[in-house]
């Protein structure tokens, strides 16, 4: 796998068809690592995708998800964070998580600016 084949973008409604795959991967990763990562429903993820509160990495050659993170906010958007950051196993060790995280931070700054 090459990082050059992967496009990292702010998600939108055209990415909703990836929500089920993302949901399954979050659950599987939590089981494998025996962590408390919360399961996210397909509907919840589709909402994050649709509202552009997510960053998605797409393998352009295979048209598959390579990685993902979403944005959470609370207290009337006074606080924001990147959550659910993960990279699918075939795309690990390429530095992809760093690129997704940087885009997630930029997305937070653009979508939910400080007052």
CNS distance restraints for C-alpha pairs under 8 A (distance, minus, plus):
assign (resid   1 and name CA) (resid   5 and name CA) 7.85 0.50 0.50
assign (resid   1 and name CA) (resid  90 and name CA) 7.32 0.50 0.50
assign (resid   1 and name CA) (resid  91 and name CA) 6.47 0.50 0.50
assign (resid   2 and name CA) (resid   6 and name CA) 7.33 0.50 0.50
assign (resid   2 and name CA) (resid  94 and name CA) 7.42 0.50 0.50
assign (resid   3 and name CA) (resid  94 and name CA) 6.40 0.50 0.50
assign (resid   3 and name CA) (resid  95 and name CA) 7.93 0.50 0.50
assign (resid   3 and name CA) (resid  96 and name CA) 7.04 0.50 0.50
assign (resid   5 and name CA) (resid  59 and name CA) 5.80 0.50 0.50
assign (resid   5 and name CA) (resid  60 and name CA) 5.69 0.50 0.50
assign (resid   5 and name CA) (resid  61 and name CA) 6.55 0.50 0.50
assign (resid   6 and name CA) (resid  57 and name CA) 6.22 0.50 0.50
assign (resid   6 and name CA) (resid  58 and name CA) 5.40 0.50 0.50
assign (resid   6 and name CA) (resid  59 and name CA) 4.48 0.50 0.50
assign (resid   6 and name CA) (resid  60 and name CA) 5.80 0.50 0.50
assign (resid   6 and name CA) (resid  66 and name CA) 7.51 0.50 0.50
assign (resid   7 and name CA) (resid  57 and name CA) 5.50 0.50 0.50
assign (resid   7 and name CA) (resid  58 and name CA) 5.25 0.50 0.50
assign (resid   7 and name CA) (resid  59 and name CA) 6.52 0.50 0.50
assign (resid   7 and name CA) (resid  60 and name CA) 6.70 0.50 0.50
assign (resid   8 and name CA) (resid  55 and name CA) 6.92 0.50 0.50
assign (resid   8 and name CA) (resid  56 and name CA) 5.71 0.50 0.50
assign (resid   8 and name CA) (resid  57 and name CA) 4.26 0.50 0.50
assign (resid   8 and name CA) (resid  58 and name CA) 6.44 0.50 0.50
assign (resid   8 and name CA) (resid  99 and name CA) 7.82 0.50 0.50
assign (resid   8 and name CA) (resid 100 and name CA) 6.76 0.50 0.50
assign (resid   8 and name CA) (resid 103 and name CA) 7.71 0.50 0.50
assign (resid   9 and name CA) (resid  55 and name CA) 5.68 0.50 0.50
assign (resid   9 and name CA) (resid  56 and name CA) 5.65 0.50 0.50
assign (resid   9 and name CA) (resid  57 and name CA) 6.49 0.50 0.50
assign (resid   9 and name CA) (resid 103 and name CA) 7.70 0.50 0.50
assign (resid  10 and name CA) (resid  52 and name CA) 6.09 0.50 0.50
assign (resid  10 and name CA) (resid  53 and name CA) 7.49 0.50 0.50
assign (resid  10 and name CA) (resid  54 and name CA) 5.96 0.50 0.50
assign (resid  10 and name CA) (resid  55 and name CA) 4.54 0.50 0.50
assign (resid  10 and name CA) (resid  56 and name CA) 6.35 0.50 0.50
assign (resid  10 and name CA) (resid 103 and name CA) 7.84 0.50 0.50
assign (resid  10 and name CA) (resid 107 and name CA) 7.26 0.50 0.50
assign (resid  11 and name CA) (resid  15 and name CA) 6.29 0.50 0.50
assign (resid  11 and name CA) (resid  49 and name CA) 5.11 0.50 0.50
assign (resid  11 and name CA) (resid  50 and name CA) 7.20 0.50 0.50
assign (resid  11 and name CA) (resid  52 and name CA) 5.22 0.50 0.50
assign (resid  11 and name CA) (resid  53 and name CA) 7.13 0.50 0.50
assign (resid  11 and name CA) (resid  54 and name CA) 5.36 0.50 0.50
assign (resid  11 and name CA) (resid  55 and name CA) 5.26 0.50 0.50
assign (resid  11 and name CA) (resid  56 and name CA) 5.68 0.50 0.50
assign (resid  12 and name CA) (resid  16 and name CA) 7.39 0.50 0.50
assign (resid  12 and name CA) (resid  49 and name CA) 4.93 0.50 0.50
assign (resid  12 and name CA) (resid  50 and name CA) 4.76 0.50 0.50
assign (resid  12 and name CA) (resid  51 and name CA) 6.58 0.50 0.50
assign (resid  12 and name CA) (resid  52 and name CA) 5.14 0.50 0.50
assign (resid  13 and name CA) (resid  46 and name CA) 7.61 0.50 0.50
assign (resid  13 and name CA) (resid  49 and name CA) 5.89 0.50 0.50
assign (resid  13 and name CA) (resid  50 and name CA) 4.23 0.50 0.50
assign (resid  13 and name CA) (resid  51 and name CA) 7.61 0.50 0.50
assign (resid  13 and name CA) (resid  52 and name CA) 7.95 0.50 0.50
assign (resid  14 and name CA) (resid  50 and name CA) 7.88 0.50 0.50
assign (resid  15 and name CA) (resid  19 and name CA) 7.52 0.50 0.50
assign (resid  15 and name CA) (resid  49 and name CA) 6.55 0.50 0.50
assign (resid  15 and name CA) (resid  50 and name CA) 7.87 0.50 0.50
assign (resid  16 and name CA) (resid  45 and name CA) 7.90 0.50 0.50
assign (resid  16 and name CA) (resid  46 and name CA) 5.20 0.50 0.50
assign (resid  16 and name CA) (resid  49 and name CA) 6.18 0.50 0.50
assign (resid  16 and name CA) (resid  50 and name CA) 6.98 0.50 0.50
assign (resid  18 and name CA) (resid  22 and name CA) 6.24 0.50 0.50
assign (resid  18 and name CA) (resid  65 and name CA) 7.06 0.50 0.50
assign (resid  19 and name CA) (resid  23 and name CA) 6.03 0.50 0.50
assign (resid  19 and name CA) (resid  42 and name CA) 5.36 0.50 0.50
assign (resid  19 and name CA) (resid  43 and name CA) 7.84 0.50 0.50
assign (resid  19 and name CA) (resid  45 and name CA) 5.72 0.50 0.50
assign (resid  19 and name CA) (resid  46 and name CA) 5.81 0.50 0.50
assign (resid  20 and name CA) (resid  24 and name CA) 6.22 0.50 0.50
assign (resid  20 and name CA) (resid  42 and name CA) 5.37 0.50 0.50
assign (resid  21 and name CA) (resid  25 and name CA) 6.21 0.50 0.50
assign (resid  22 and name CA) (resid  26 and name CA) 6.19 0.50 0.50
assign (resid  22 and name CA) (resid  65 and name CA) 7.74 0.50 0.50
assign (resid  22 and name CA) (resid  68 and name CA) 7.69 0.50 0.50
assign (resid  23 and name CA) (resid  27 and name CA) 6.38 0.50 0.50
assign (resid  23 and name CA) (resid  39 and name CA) 7.08 0.50 0.50
assign (resid  23 and name CA) (resid  40 and name CA) 5.77 0.50 0.50
assign (resid  23 and name CA) (resid  41 and name CA) 6.21 0.50 0.50
assign (resid  23 and name CA) (resid  42 and name CA) 6.00 0.50 0.50
assign (resid  23 and name CA) (resid  45 and name CA) 7.42 0.50 0.50
assign (resid  24 and name CA) (resid  28 and name CA) 6.06 0.50 0.50
assign (resid  25 and name CA) (resid  29 and name CA) 5.91 0.50 0.50
assign (resid  25 and name CA) (resid  88 and name CA) 7.37 0.50 0.50
assign (resid  26 and name CA) (resid  30 and name CA) 6.29 0.50 0.50
assign (resid  26 and name CA) (resid  37 and name CA) 7.53 0.50 0.50
assign (resid  26 and name CA) (resid  38 and name CA) 7.97 0.50 0.50
assign (resid  26 and name CA) (resid  39 and name CA) 6.49 0.50 0.50
assign (resid  26 and name CA) (resid  40 and name CA) 7.39 0.50 0.50
assign (resid  26 and name CA) (resid  84 and name CA) 7.67 0.50 0.50
assign (resid  26 and name CA) (resid  86 and name CA) 7.70 0.50 0.50
assign (resid  27 and name CA) (resid  31 and name CA) 6.38 0.50 0.50
assign (resid  27 and name CA) (resid  37 and name CA) 7.66 0.50 0.50
assign (resid  27 and name CA) (resid  38 and name CA) 7.64 0.50 0.50
assign (resid  27 and name CA) (resid  39 and name CA) 5.54 0.50 0.50
assign (resid  27 and name CA) (resid  40 and name CA) 7.85 0.50 0.50
assign (resid  28 and name CA) (resid  32 and name CA) 6.17 0.50 0.50
assign (resid  29 and name CA) (resid  33 and name CA) 6.05 0.50 0.50
assign (resid  30 and name CA) (resid  34 and name CA) 5.54 0.50 0.50
assign (resid  30 and name CA) (resid  35 and name CA) 5.10 0.50 0.50
assign (resid  30 and name CA) (resid  36 and name CA) 6.54 0.50 0.50
assign (resid  30 and name CA) (resid  37 and name CA) 5.47 0.50 0.50
assign (resid  30 and name CA) (resid  38 and name CA) 7.85 0.50 0.50
assign (resid  31 and name CA) (resid  35 and name CA) 6.87 0.50 0.50
assign (resid  37 and name CA) (resid  84 and name CA) 7.93 0.50 0.50
assign (resid  40 and name CA) (resid  44 and name CA) 6.35 0.50 0.50
assign (resid  40 and name CA) (resid  45 and name CA) 6.68 0.50 0.50
assign (resid  41 and name CA) (resid  45 and name CA) 6.32 0.50 0.50
assign (resid  42 and name CA) (resid  46 and name CA) 6.03 0.50 0.50
assign (resid  43 and name CA) (resid  47 and name CA) 6.19 0.50 0.50
assign (resid  44 and name CA) (resid  48 and name CA) 6.51 0.50 0.50
assign (resid  45 and name CA) (resid  49 and name CA) 6.18 0.50 0.50
assign (resid  46 and name CA) (resid  50 and name CA) 5.88 0.50 0.50
assign (resid  47 and name CA) (resid  51 and name CA) 6.03 0.50 0.50
assign (resid  48 and name CA) (resid  52 and name CA) 6.13 0.50 0.50
assign (resid  48 and name CA) (resid  53 and name CA) 4.90 0.50 0.50
assign (resid  48 and name CA) (resid  54 and name CA) 5.72 0.50 0.50
assign (resid  48 and name CA) (resid  70 and name CA) 6.59 0.50 0.50
assign (resid  48 and name CA) (resid  71 and name CA) 7.61 0.50 0.50
assign (resid  49 and name CA) (resid  53 and name CA) 6.12 0.50 0.50
assign (resid  49 and name CA) (resid  54 and name CA) 5.60 0.50 0.50
assign (resid  53 and name CA) (resid  70 and name CA) 5.71 0.50 0.50
assign (resid  53 and name CA) (resid  71 and name CA) 5.14 0.50 0.50
assign (resid  53 and name CA) (resid  72 and name CA) 7.71 0.50 0.50
assign (resid  53 and name CA) (resid 107 and name CA) 7.68 0.50 0.50
assign (resid  53 and name CA) (resid 111 and name CA) 7.94 0.50 0.50
assign (resid  54 and name CA) (resid  68 and name CA) 7.27 0.50 0.50
assign (resid  54 and name CA) (resid  69 and name CA) 5.63 0.50 0.50
assign (resid  54 and name CA) (resid  70 and name CA) 3.89 0.50 0.50
assign (resid  54 and name CA) (resid  71 and name CA) 5.76 0.50 0.50
assign (resid  54 and name CA) (resid 104 and name CA) 7.29 0.50 0.50
assign (resid  55 and name CA) (resid  68 and name CA) 5.67 0.50 0.50
assign (resid  55 and name CA) (resid  69 and name CA) 5.35 0.50 0.50
assign (resid  55 and name CA) (resid  70 and name CA) 6.12 0.50 0.50
assign (resid  55 and name CA) (resid 100 and name CA) 6.74 0.50 0.50
assign (resid  55 and name CA) (resid 103 and name CA) 6.94 0.50 0.50
assign (resid  55 and name CA) (resid 104 and name CA) 6.06 0.50 0.50
assign (resid  55 and name CA) (resid 107 and name CA) 7.93 0.50 0.50
assign (resid  56 and name CA) (resid  65 and name CA) 7.18 0.50 0.50
assign (resid  56 and name CA) (resid  66 and name CA) 7.74 0.50 0.50
assign (resid  56 and name CA) (resid  67 and name CA) 5.92 0.50 0.50
assign (resid  56 and name CA) (resid  68 and name CA) 4.52 0.50 0.50
assign (resid  56 and name CA) (resid  69 and name CA) 6.69 0.50 0.50
assign (resid  56 and name CA) (resid 100 and name CA) 7.52 0.50 0.50
assign (resid  57 and name CA) (resid  65 and name CA) 5.91 0.50 0.50
assign (resid  57 and name CA) (resid  66 and name CA) 5.21 0.50 0.50
assign (resid  57 and name CA) (resid  67 and name CA) 4.86 0.50 0.50
assign (resid  57 and name CA) (resid  68 and name CA) 6.08 0.50 0.50
assign (resid  57 and name CA) (resid 100 and name CA) 7.26 0.50 0.50
assign (resid  58 and name CA) (resid  63 and name CA) 6.32 0.50 0.50
assign (resid  58 and name CA) (resid  64 and name CA) 5.64 0.50 0.50
assign (resid  58 and name CA) (resid  65 and name CA) 4.70 0.50 0.50
assign (resid  58 and name CA) (resid  66 and name CA) 5.44 0.50 0.50
assign (resid  58 and name CA) (resid  67 and name CA) 7.24 0.50 0.50
assign (resid  59 and name CA) (resid  63 and name CA) 5.36 0.50 0.50
assign (resid  59 and name CA) (resid  64 and name CA) 5.34 0.50 0.50
assign (resid  59 and name CA) (resid  65 and name CA) 6.20 0.50 0.50
assign (resid  59 and name CA) (resid  66 and name CA) 5.97 0.50 0.50
assign (resid  60 and name CA) (resid  64 and name CA) 7.38 0.50 0.50
assign (resid  65 and name CA) (resid  88 and name CA) 7.51 0.50 0.50
assign (resid  66 and name CA) (resid  87 and name CA) 5.88 0.50 0.50
assign (resid  66 and name CA) (resid  88 and name CA) 5.35 0.50 0.50
assign (resid  66 and name CA) (resid  90 and name CA) 7.86 0.50 0.50
assign (resid  66 and name CA) (resid  91 and name CA) 6.03 0.50 0.50
assign (resid  67 and name CA) (resid  85 and name CA) 7.49 0.50 0.50
assign (resid  67 and name CA) (resid  86 and name CA) 5.63 0.50 0.50
assign (resid  67 and name CA) (resid  87 and name CA) 4.11 0.50 0.50
assign (resid  67 and name CA) (resid  88 and name CA) 5.75 0.50 0.50
assign (resid  67 and name CA) (resid  91 and name CA) 7.86 0.50 0.50
assign (resid  67 and name CA) (resid  96 and name CA) 7.57 0.50 0.50
assign (resid  67 and name CA) (resid  97 and name CA) 7.45 0.50 0.50
assign (resid  67 and name CA) (resid 100 and name CA) 7.49 0.50 0.50
assign (resid  68 and name CA) (resid  84 and name CA) 7.29 0.50 0.50
assign (resid  68 and name CA) (resid  85 and name CA) 5.62 0.50 0.50
assign (resid  68 and name CA) (resid  86 and name CA) 5.71 0.50 0.50
assign (resid  68 and name CA) (resid  87 and name CA) 6.60 0.50 0.50
assign (resid  68 and name CA) (resid 100 and name CA) 7.10 0.50 0.50
assign (resid  69 and name CA) (resid  82 and name CA) 6.50 0.50 0.50
assign (resid  69 and name CA) (resid  83 and name CA) 5.80 0.50 0.50
assign (resid  69 and name CA) (resid  84 and name CA) 5.04 0.50 0.50
assign (resid  69 and name CA) (resid  85 and name CA) 4.14 0.50 0.50
assign (resid  69 and name CA) (resid  86 and name CA) 6.63 0.50 0.50
assign (resid  69 and name CA) (resid 100 and name CA) 7.22 0.50 0.50
assign (resid  69 and name CA) (resid 101 and name CA) 7.65 0.50 0.50
assign (resid  69 and name CA) (resid 104 and name CA) 7.05 0.50 0.50
assign (resid  70 and name CA) (resid  82 and name CA) 5.74 0.50 0.50
assign (resid  70 and name CA) (resid  83 and name CA) 5.34 0.50 0.50
assign (resid  70 and name CA) (resid  84 and name CA) 6.12 0.50 0.50
assign (resid  70 and name CA) (resid  85 and name CA) 7.14 0.50 0.50
assign (resid  70 and name CA) (resid 104 and name CA) 7.44 0.50 0.50
assign (resid  71 and name CA) (resid  80 and name CA) 6.87 0.50 0.50
assign (resid  71 and name CA) (resid  81 and name CA) 5.70 0.50 0.50
assign (resid  71 and name CA) (resid  82 and name CA) 4.69 0.50 0.50
assign (resid  71 and name CA) (resid  83 and name CA) 5.90 0.50 0.50
assign (resid  71 and name CA) (resid 104 and name CA) 7.33 0.50 0.50
assign (resid  71 and name CA) (resid 108 and name CA) 6.97 0.50 0.50
assign (resid  72 and name CA) (resid  80 and name CA) 5.55 0.50 0.50
assign (resid  72 and name CA) (resid  81 and name CA) 5.38 0.50 0.50
assign (resid  72 and name CA) (resid  82 and name CA) 6.38 0.50 0.50
assign (resid  72 and name CA) (resid  83 and name CA) 6.69 0.50 0.50
assign (resid  73 and name CA) (resid  77 and name CA) 5.07 0.50 0.50
assign (resid  73 and name CA) (resid  78 and name CA) 7.28 0.50 0.50
assign (resid  73 and name CA) (resid  79 and name CA) 5.51 0.50 0.50
assign (resid  73 and name CA) (resid  80 and name CA) 4.28 0.50 0.50
assign (resid  73 and name CA) (resid  81 and name CA) 6.52 0.50 0.50
assign (resid  74 and name CA) (resid  78 and name CA) 6.45 0.50 0.50
assign (resid  74 and name CA) (resid  79 and name CA) 5.55 0.50 0.50
assign (resid  74 and name CA) (resid  80 and name CA) 6.67 0.50 0.50
assign (resid  75 and name CA) (resid  79 and name CA) 6.54 0.50 0.50
assign (resid  77 and name CA) (resid 112 and name CA) 6.68 0.50 0.50
assign (resid  78 and name CA) (resid 114 and name CA) 7.30 0.50 0.50
assign (resid  78 and name CA) (resid 115 and name CA) 7.95 0.50 0.50
assign (resid  80 and name CA) (resid 108 and name CA) 6.81 0.50 0.50
assign (resid  80 and name CA) (resid 112 and name CA) 7.52 0.50 0.50
assign (resid  81 and name CA) (resid 108 and name CA) 7.39 0.50 0.50
assign (resid  82 and name CA) (resid 101 and name CA) 7.52 0.50 0.50
assign (resid  82 and name CA) (resid 104 and name CA) 6.21 0.50 0.50
assign (resid  82 and name CA) (resid 105 and name CA) 7.14 0.50 0.50
assign (resid  82 and name CA) (resid 108 and name CA) 7.81 0.50 0.50
assign (resid  85 and name CA) (resid  97 and name CA) 7.39 0.50 0.50
assign (resid  85 and name CA) (resid 100 and name CA) 7.84 0.50 0.50
assign (resid  85 and name CA) (resid 101 and name CA) 7.46 0.50 0.50
assign (resid  86 and name CA) (resid  97 and name CA) 6.87 0.50 0.50
assign (resid  87 and name CA) (resid  91 and name CA) 6.33 0.50 0.50
assign (resid  87 and name CA) (resid  92 and name CA) 6.08 0.50 0.50
assign (resid  87 and name CA) (resid  96 and name CA) 7.19 0.50 0.50
assign (resid  87 and name CA) (resid  97 and name CA) 6.39 0.50 0.50
assign (resid  88 and name CA) (resid  92 and name CA) 6.64 0.50 0.50
assign (resid  91 and name CA) (resid  96 and name CA) 7.36 0.50 0.50
assign (resid  92 and name CA) (resid  96 and name CA) 7.06 0.50 0.50
assign (resid  95 and name CA) (resid  99 and name CA) 6.85 0.50 0.50
assign (resid  96 and name CA) (resid 100 and name CA) 6.20 0.50 0.50
assign (resid  97 and name CA) (resid 101 and name CA) 5.99 0.50 0.50
assign (resid  98 and name CA) (resid 102 and name CA) 6.19 0.50 0.50
assign (resid  99 and name CA) (resid 103 and name CA) 6.27 0.50 0.50
assign (resid 100 and name CA) (resid 104 and name CA) 6.04 0.50 0.50
assign (resid 101 and name CA) (resid 105 and name CA) 6.22 0.50 0.50
assign (resid 102 and name CA) (resid 106 and name CA) 6.31 0.50 0.50
assign (resid 103 and name CA) (resid 107 and name CA) 6.00 0.50 0.50
assign (resid 104 and name CA) (resid 108 and name CA) 6.19 0.50 0.50
assign (resid 105 and name CA) (resid 109 and name CA) 6.28 0.50 0.50
assign (resid 106 and name CA) (resid 110 and name CA) 6.14 0.50 0.50
assign (resid 107 and name CA) (resid 111 and name CA) 5.82 0.50 0.50
assign (resid 107 and name CA) (resid 112 and name CA) 7.91 0.50 0.50
assign (resid 108 and name CA) (resid 112 and name CA) 5.40 0.50 0.50
assign (resid 108 and name CA) (resid 113 and name CA) 7.13 0.50 0.50
assign (resid 109 and name CA) (resid 113 and name CA) 5.03 0.50 0.50
assign (resid 109 and name CA) (resid 114 and name CA) 7.46 0.50 0.50
